Amino acid sequence: MAATSPTPQGSLRQRNVGPATKKPKDVSSPSSDVELDKLVKEVAAKSSANSDRDYKITFAVITFLAFLTRFWGISHPNEVVFDEVHFGKFASYYLERTYFFDVHPPLGKLLFAFMGWLVGFDGHFHFENIGDSYIVNKVPYVAFRSMPAILGSLTVSVVYLIMWESGYSLPACVLASGLLLLDNAHIGQTRLILLDATLVFAMACSLLCYIKFYKLRHEAFSKKWWKWLILTGFALSCDISTKYVGLFAFVTIGSAVVIDLWDLLDIKRPGGALTLPEFGKHFAARAFGLIIMPFIFYLFWFQVHFSILTRSGPGDDFMSPEFQETLSDNIMLANAITIDYYDTITIRHKETKAYLHSHPDRYPLRYDDGRVSSQGQQVTGYPFNDTNNYWQVLPAGADDQKLGRHVKNHDLIRLRHVATDTILLSHDVASPYYPTNQEFTTVSIADAYGSRAADTLFEVRIEHGRQNQEWKSVSGHFKLIHNPSKVAMWTHTKPLPEWGYKQQEINGNKQIAPSSNVWIPEDVVSVPADHKRREKPERKVKTLPFLRKWFELQRSMFWHNNQLTASHPYASLPYQWPFLLRGVSFWTQNATRQQIYFLGNPIGWWIASSVLAIYAGIVLADQFSLRRGIDALDHRTRSRLYNSTGFFFLAWATHYFPFYVMGRQLFLHHYLPAHLASTLVTGALVEFVFSQDAPHHEAAHQAAKASGKKSAAQKRHITARERFEGQSMKGAWIATLVILALVAGSWYFFLPLTYGYPGMTVEQVVRRKWLGYDLHFAK
């Protein structure tokens, strides 16, 4: 209700007296105010309806363009591209129900398998090599590629909805979604059989669902409130169930939830103070919806994973013998035989696949760092099987008559190197590469049973083994523990110098627990193939509890993920990503001079990165001004700048900075979730620049009403406000269209590298090497 004048002539009684006393209708009377309010509400309702219609039409256009850019020419190239060799292969293994191992959780790969199942693919093609023809091998590759293309297209729509739900203007929505729509990296990554489309889509959905949940904060525990809380948790679960970097979305949402809970705890909050039991209900609801439920969903995808993969396959080697016994057709376990004393065996490292090896050459007197060695016989890890890998298992005592008796868990043994007739030994001498680890060497039989007897004793410690469990080839994963010093035999991939023929170093690791100490007795070479010891009855498939299988797989996944530290020609560092300093070569075809080079839209990325810096500068400047008593922003503008835009900036930071502490291989695609957040910040900041003064006009309008001015004056203020808003929208549209025009030009210029066609001349390739990108066919 508009404010009314307190003067007598404005009273209801005076307006109802006879004609003789009736005065001309005052323009500020209650009836005129009511009429004005009614008019304003009608205009506002009409404007809102028109605005909603504009938003919906624009949303439909943006979505259509997203599908067009992602699906255009998706059948090219008709051969295996880049990491399709991995994720296409995994889909085939799912369809064949063959066990495989991967460092990523299963959801993204299950989606590919589901798409293959829908189109009737049987998994016969295993995507072995980049360049293998899909046409020749009759693979429905367009269907596989359609899955990430659909998700990538919908991601653009979700970005638009995030801005719309956050209350931003139409230009801001168009700019944020347009930057993603016209980004070459997002297009390129979503047109191939890769996981990042699923990851980025789930991340965007988690932001949207949380915003819708937060908007219902005044309707706590309502059905809608619960719905969006659970959907936020589900989106987070899908994120981390695709790749483990999805954990960063949990950090984003979790940080926002902590701030929200902190505000709820405030006894002076505008909505009234919560009692501690009420606060506890809010905390428990969020813990359930954003931690417990996502974890249940996460476990569910692994249950599906185990339920499908029931046959022995290439992933067996990564799992324990107990796990392998749950898989049908496990040939390795079927061929396992019990190891007896005086058997000759080969021993292979589980992680690096190197054989325990020795040869007559000796360690040098001094290493490169000046340390002195024992000059004993070299013991190394060798990738190929030969007779220098043969070791005979001897009992601990020289007079111990154990011929034909089985070796058991925790037995003390000696290992005789057959080719040189020496005994394995470890002692308190530093290894070539690790001054803290013990050297492994061999000594003569006389010394082994004489002065060096103690140093040649080793304990066979079977992984997860029971007391008196028999040691078996293939299935008997074990750690070889040096008895006197209690170090575990270990190896790693860094090759020895030329004096060691660049073979792997073997040393004694003081940390016994790590799984990298595990070895496998691969075969008993002294037992002929037709010997009755190799005869095995038909083996029944065993079962293991789900959580035991899950924990074992988690350990293996995390270990192998951390081992991805080798250099890669297209790896890049986090500081290079916001500036788009380099990309990744996905595919080339020499005959047509075509190539797919994974690269973002340079103009779009540089603008988004610049806006991030501008946003940080604005916040710092505002804080500095407030410290000096200068309040340059109204409450509404500052609230949006810190809360809404701040939430987008938080999403960018939590998806970017953690990569600085990672030791694994990193590539440009790791920045895609952070880039999506940067487009949200860009759209929000454009609105901040062009509409931050609108609240002052609203305040002027309210002040005019409160001061008792005539409705004509009120109308002038309303008109001025509308004029300002129109000018603001016009300015925002101009800025949006200028930015998107530049981005569209850059997008079109780099399209041949994104879509892989047409082929380009040397001059055309060179023109696209803006920052020295390592493109092919530049000469």
Disulfide bonds with the S-S distance in Angstrom:
none
